[in-house]
Amino acid sequence: MLSLSLSPTRTLALSNRYEGVALSHRTKLPGDLPRSSSSIAFNPLRYSVDFKETAVVMAKKRRGLSAVCYASPLTARSLQWISTISSAVLMVTKGTAIQKSFLVPLFALQAPASIISWIKGEYGVWTAFLALLVRLFFFIPGELELPLMALLLVLVTPHQVMSQRGAQPGVIIALLIAGYLAFQHFSRAGSLQKAFEQGSVIATLGIIVITIVSCFFLF
């Protein structure tokens, strides 16, 4: 039987080698793991904060959109413009048997303040002056005389009367005028179907609009 004998130097070298192999195969702790670029890029806390900020921005946008959708109801000024345009269309249109002279005070009561200021200003005075000169020396159709009469009525109306615009007395007078014109139009049309025929549908829509707007001003 052979007996193996190792020198102390060789024994020490072998032991050091085995210890190095054991250290190399040791299970590495999480703290010893190298940090790669992907681990640095991924930060759960940062992504949660970004998600919260995105949610807040989306909520603000939704609230802003809802505010835009619901922040544009019919104001008094827009109703005045609708009534003024409808009255002007009724002054020049045909297909109705209403007494159109009632449209002149209705225009003065429901016209926007910007139009009233323009008529009472320098440009309005010059416009009325030139229109009167044309009316004196030339023939003007009856439909075009009503805008001239409305212009003159606004110019010569006293301040005490014009101050009733937008007040309860002025609103009631405008509603009575609109109701009377609607009664005249539909009663003289003969029937509801004839009121919506091709020749009178524009006048019918104008009458309906000024009546509805006058009711809105009452509330």
Phi, psi and chi 1 to 4 in degrees:
 res  aa     phi    psi   chi1   chi2   chi3   chi4
   1 MET       -  135.8  178.7  176.8  -63.3      -
   2 LEU   -90.9  141.6  -64.2  175.7      -      -
   3 SER  -114.7  128.3   61.1      -      -      -
   4 LEU   -91.0  130.1  -63.7  174.8      -      -
   5 SER  -128.0  123.5   63.1      -      -      -
   6 LEU  -108.0  142.2  -62.5  174.3      -      -
   7 SER   -74.8  157.3   63.2      -      -      -
   8 PRO   -62.2  -33.1  -24.2   33.1      -      -
   9 THR   -68.9  -42.0  -55.7      -      -      -
  10 ARG   -68.7  -36.4 -172.2  173.1 -179.8   85.2
  11 THR   -63.7  -41.0  -56.3      -      -      -
  12 LEU   -65.3  -37.7 -179.5   60.6      -      -
  13 ALA   -66.0  -42.1      -      -      -      -
  14 LEU   -65.5  -40.3  -71.8  174.4      -      -
  15 SER   -64.0  -39.2   63.4      -      -      -
  16 ASN   -65.6  -35.8  -68.7  -23.8      -      -
  17 ARG   -67.4  -43.0 -177.8  178.8  178.1 -176.8
  18 TYR   -66.4  -36.8  -70.6  146.7      -      -
  19 GLU   -65.1  -37.6  -72.9  176.7    1.1      -
  20 GLY   -64.6  -40.3      -      -      -      -
  21 VAL   -65.1  -40.2  172.0      -      -      -
  22 ALA   -64.9  -39.4      -      -      -      -
  23 LEU   -67.2  -36.1  -72.9  173.4      -      -
  24 SER   -69.5  -31.1   63.9      -      -      -
  25 HIS   -94.4    9.6  -70.3  -76.6      -      -
  26 ARG   -69.7  143.2 -173.5 -174.6   64.0  179.1
  27 THR   -68.4  123.6  -56.7      -      -      -
  28 LYS   -81.7  139.9  -64.2 -177.1  179.0 -178.6
  29 LEU   -74.4  160.0  -64.3  175.2      -      -
  30 PRO   -58.5  -31.2  -23.9   31.6      -      -
  31 GLY   -71.2  -23.4      -      -      -      -
  32 ASP   -85.0   -9.1  -62.4  -28.3      -      -
  33 LEU   -67.5  140.3  -69.0  175.6      -      -
  34 PRO   -72.7  143.2   25.1  -34.3      -      -
  35 ARG   -89.0  115.6  -65.3 -175.7  178.4  179.7
  36 SER   -87.0  173.6   60.6      -      -      -
  37 SER   -67.1  -32.0   60.8      -      -      -
  38 SER   -69.4  -37.1   61.0      -      -      -
  39 SER   -69.7  -32.1   64.2      -      -      -
  40 ILE   -71.1  -37.4  -65.8  174.8      -      -
  41 ALA   -71.0  -33.6      -      -      -      -
  42 PHE   -90.2  114.3  178.4   75.4      -      -
  43 ASN  -129.9  105.7 -170.4  -14.7      -      -
  44 PRO   -58.3  -37.2  -20.3   31.0      -      -
  45 LEU   -65.1  -41.5 -179.1   59.3      -      -
  46 ARG   -66.4  -40.0 -171.7 -171.2   67.4 -177.5
  47 TYR   -67.7  -34.5  -81.3  100.6      -      -
  48 SER   -67.2  -38.0   62.5      -      -      -
  49 VAL   -66.4  -42.4  172.7      -      -      -
  50 ASP   -62.5  -39.4  -67.6  -18.3      -      -
  51 PHE   -64.7  -40.5  177.8   76.7      -      -
  52 LYS   -64.7  -41.6  -69.6  179.6 -179.8  179.0
  53 GLU   -63.5  -39.8  -69.1  177.6   -4.5      -
  54 THR   -63.7  -41.2  -54.5      -      -      -
  55 ALA   -63.7  -39.9      -      -      -      -
  56 VAL   -64.8  -41.6  170.7      -      -      -
  57 VAL   -64.4  -42.7  170.6      -      -      -
  58 MET   -64.3  -38.7  -67.6  -63.2  -68.0      -
  59 ALA   -64.9  -40.3      -      -      -      -
  60 LYS   -64.0  -39.2  -72.2 -178.6  178.9  180.0
  61 LYS   -65.0  -39.3  -73.0 -176.6  178.1 -179.8
  62 ARG   -65.1  -42.7  -68.8 -166.5 -171.6   98.8
  63 ARG   -64.2  -38.1  -72.4 -163.5  -64.3  -93.2
  64 GLY   -64.9  -39.7      -      -      -      -
  65 LEU   -66.0  -42.2 -178.5   60.6      -      -
  66 SER   -65.2  -35.3   62.3      -      -      -
  67 ALA   -66.5  -37.8      -      -      -      -
  68 VAL   -66.4  -38.4  170.3      -      -      -
  69 CYS   -69.4  -34.0  -67.1      -      -      -
  70 TYR  -106.0    2.6  -67.5  100.9      -      -
  71 ALA   -96.6   10.3      -      -      -      -
  72 SER  -124.7   60.7   57.7      -      -      -
  73 PRO   -78.3  177.5   29.6  -32.9      -      -
  74 LEU   -73.9  114.2  -73.2  176.3      -      -
  75 THR   -88.2  171.6   60.4      -      -      -
  76 ALA   -64.4  -36.1      -      -      -      -
  77 ARG   -67.3  -42.6 -175.4  177.4  179.7 -178.1
  78 SER   -65.7  -36.3   60.1      -      -      -
  79 LEU   -65.3  -37.7  -70.2  174.6      -      -
  80 GLN   -63.8  -40.9  -73.0  175.7  -15.5      -
  81 TRP   -65.1  -40.3  -83.9  105.0      -      -
  82 ILE   -63.0  -44.6  -67.3  172.3      -      -
  83 SER   -65.1  -40.1  176.3      -      -      -
  84 THR   -64.8  -44.0  -58.6      -      -      -
  85 ILE   -64.7  -41.2  -65.9  172.9      -      -
  86 SER   -64.3  -41.1  -59.1      -      -      -
  87 SER   -65.2  -40.1  -60.4      -      -      -
  88 ALA   -65.0  -38.0      -      -      -      -
  89 VAL   -66.5  -41.0  170.2      -      -      -
  90 LEU   -66.5  -28.9  -74.5  171.9      -      -
  91 MET   -65.8  -34.4  -73.0 -179.9 -174.8      -
  92 VAL  -106.7  -11.2  -61.7      -      -      -
  93 THR   -86.4  161.4 -169.0      -      -      -
  94 LYS  -112.6 -179.4  -62.4 -179.3  179.8  179.2
  95 GLY    93.0   15.6      -      -      -      -
  96 THR  -143.4  150.7  179.9      -      -      -
  97 ALA  -109.6   22.9      -      -      -      -
  98 ILE   -74.4  160.4   62.0  173.1      -      -
  99 GLN   -83.3   98.8 -166.8  172.3   -7.6      -
 100 LYS   -69.2  -13.8  -67.4 -174.5  177.3 -178.6
 101 SER   -64.3  -22.4   58.1      -      -      -
 102 PHE   -69.9  -17.2  -78.3   94.0      -      -
 103 LEU   -70.9  -22.9  -66.0  171.0      -      -
 104 VAL   -66.6  -53.3  175.8      -      -      -
 105 PRO   -66.2  -29.6   20.9  -32.2      -      -
 106 LEU   -63.9  -39.7 -176.5   64.5      -      -
 107 PHE   -63.4  -42.2  170.8   84.4      -      -
 108 ALA   -66.8  -28.9      -      -      -      -
 109 LEU   -83.9  -29.7  -72.9  172.0      -      -
 110 GLN  -116.8    4.6  -67.4 -173.0  -13.1      -
 111 ALA   -69.4  147.7      -      -      -      -
 112 PRO   -62.1  156.7  -20.8   31.8      -      -
 113 ALA   -64.1  -29.7      -      -      -      -
 114 SER   -65.9  -39.1   57.2      -      -      -
 115 ILE   -68.3  -42.4  -66.9 -178.3      -      -
 116 ILE   -62.4  -41.9  -60.1  -61.2      -      -
 117 SER   -65.2  -38.8  -60.4      -      -      -
 118 TRP   -65.2  -42.2 -175.9   86.1      -      -
 119 ILE   -65.2  -40.7  -67.0  174.9      -      -
 120 LYS   -78.3   -8.3  -72.4 -177.3  171.8  -67.2
 121 GLY   -85.4 -169.5      -      -      -      -
 122 GLU   -65.7  -40.8 -176.4  177.6   -2.1      -
 123 TYR   -66.3  -37.9  -67.8  104.2      -      -
 124 GLY   -66.0  -39.2      -      -      -      -
 125 VAL   -65.0  -43.2  173.2      -      -      -
 126 TRP   -66.4  -36.4  -85.0   99.3      -      -
 127 THR   -64.0  -43.8  -57.8      -      -      -
 128 ALA   -65.7  -38.6      -      -      -      -
 129 PHE   -63.8  -47.2  171.4   71.3      -      -
 130 LEU   -67.1  -37.1  -64.9  176.0      -      -
 131 ALA   -65.5  -37.8      -      -      -      -
 132 LEU   -66.6  -39.2  -80.5  175.8      -      -
 133 LEU   -62.3  -42.8  -72.8 -179.6      -      -
 134 VAL   -64.4  -40.1  172.9      -      -      -
 135 ARG   -66.2  -31.8  175.0   64.3 -178.2   84.9
 136 LEU   -71.8  -34.7  -72.0  175.0      -      -
 137 PHE  -111.8   -9.1  -61.5  102.7      -      -
 138 PHE  -132.9  161.4  -61.4   97.4      -      -
 139 PHE   -85.8  131.7  172.2   74.2      -      -
 140 ILE  -120.4  131.2  -64.1  180.0      -      -
 141 PRO   -60.3  156.2  -22.4   32.4      -      -
 142 GLY   -62.3  -31.4      -      -      -      -
 143 GLU   -65.8  -29.9  -68.6   81.8    5.5      -
 144 LEU   -85.9  -12.3  -63.0  179.5      -      -
 145 GLU   -74.3  -29.5  -73.3 -173.5   -4.0      -
 146 LEU   -65.5  -42.9  -71.2  175.8      -      -
 147 PRO   -60.3  -36.1  -26.3   35.4      -      -
 148 LEU   -65.5  -40.9  174.6   60.6      -      -
 149 MET   -65.4  -37.6  -62.5  -57.3  -63.9      -
 150 ALA   -65.3  -38.8      -      -      -      -
 151 LEU   -62.7  -46.1 -171.6   67.2      -      -
 152 LEU   -68.2  -35.5  -66.4  175.7      -      -
 153 LEU   -64.1  -41.9  179.7   64.2      -      -
 154 VAL   -65.6  -35.6  172.7      -      -      -
 155 LEU   -68.6  -40.0  -78.6  173.3      -      -
 156 VAL   -97.5   -4.7  -58.6      -      -      -
 157 THR   -69.9  131.4  -58.0      -      -      -
 158 PRO   -64.3  159.1  -19.3   30.9      -      -
 159 HIS   -64.7  -33.5  174.5   71.7      -      -
 160 GLN   -63.8  -32.9  -69.7   79.5    4.2      -
 161 VAL   -79.2  -42.6  178.4      -      -      -
 162 MET   -67.3  -21.9  -66.6  -61.2  -67.1      -
 163 SER   -70.2  -13.1   61.8      -      -      -
 164 GLN   -81.3   -4.0  -60.8  -58.3  -42.2      -
 165 ARG   -65.6  125.7  -75.3  169.9   30.6   87.3
 166 GLY    86.1  -16.1      -      -      -      -
 167 ALA   -82.9  170.0      -      -      -      -
 168 GLN   -62.7  -42.1 -171.9  173.7    4.9      -
 169 PRO   -60.3  -43.9  -24.6   35.4      -      -
 170 GLY   -64.9  -37.5      -      -      -      -
 171 VAL   -66.7  -40.5  171.4      -      -      -
 172 ILE   -65.9  -42.3  -66.7  175.1      -      -
 173 ILE   -62.5  -43.0  -66.5  172.9      -      -
 174 ALA   -63.7  -39.1      -      -      -      -
 175 LEU   -66.7  -39.1 -178.9   59.6      -      -
 176 LEU   -64.6  -41.4  -68.5  175.6      -      -
 177 ILE   -63.7  -45.1  -67.1  174.1      -      -
 178 ALA   -64.5  -41.7      -      -      -      -
 179 GLY   -64.1  -39.6      -      -      -      -
 180 TYR   -65.8  -41.0  177.5   69.2      -      -
 181 LEU   -65.2  -38.5  -67.6  177.3      -      -
 182 ALA   -65.5  -40.2      -      -      -      -
 183 PHE   -63.5  -43.7  171.1   75.7      -      -
 184 GLN   -61.8  -44.6  -85.6 -169.0  -22.9      -
 185 HIS   -65.1  -50.0  177.4   73.7      -      -
 186 PHE   -75.7  -30.1  -72.9  103.7      -      -
 187 SER   -73.4  -36.0   62.2      -      -      -
 188 ARG   -84.0  -14.8  -64.5  179.6 -178.2 -179.3
 189 ALA   -73.2  -23.5      -      -      -      -
 190 GLY    99.3  -47.1      -      -      -      -
 191 SER  -156.5  165.2   63.7      -      -      -
 192 LEU   -67.2  -33.4 -172.1   61.9      -      -
 193 GLN   -67.0  -40.1 -177.7  178.1    0.4      -
 194 LYS   -69.0  -28.2  -68.8 -178.1  179.5 -179.7
 195 ALA   -67.7  -23.1      -      -      -      -
 196 PHE  -106.4   21.4  -74.9   95.0      -      -
 197 GLU   -74.2  172.1  -70.7 -179.2   -7.9      -
 198 GLN   -62.1  -35.5 -175.3  176.0    2.1      -
 199 GLY   -78.8  -18.6      -      -      -      -
 200 SER  -126.3    7.8   58.5      -      -      -
 201 VAL   -68.7  -34.5   62.5      -      -      -
 202 ILE   -66.1  -44.5  -63.9  178.0      -      -
 203 ALA   -64.0  -38.6      -      -      -      -
 204 THR   -63.4  -44.7  -58.3      -      -      -
 205 LEU   -63.7  -39.1  -67.3  176.9      -      -
 206 GLY   -63.2  -41.7      -      -      -      -
 207 ILE   -63.9  -43.1  -68.9  -68.0      -      -
 208 ILE   -63.3  -41.4  -67.1  174.0      -      -
 209 VAL   -65.1  -47.9  167.7      -      -      -
 210 ILE   -67.1  -29.4   63.1  173.6      -      -
 211 THR   -70.8  -44.2  -55.1      -      -      -
 212 ILE   -65.8  -42.0  -66.4  175.9      -      -
 213 VAL   -63.8  -40.0  168.9      -      -      -
 214 SER   -63.6  -35.5  -60.4      -      -      -
 215 CYS   -68.4  -37.3  -67.8      -      -      -
 216 PHE   -63.7  -38.9  -79.3  158.3      -      -
 217 PHE   -65.8  -25.2  -80.2  127.6      -      -
 218 LEU   -69.8  -29.6 -172.7   61.3      -      -
 219 PHE   -94.7      -  -61.1  105.5      -      -
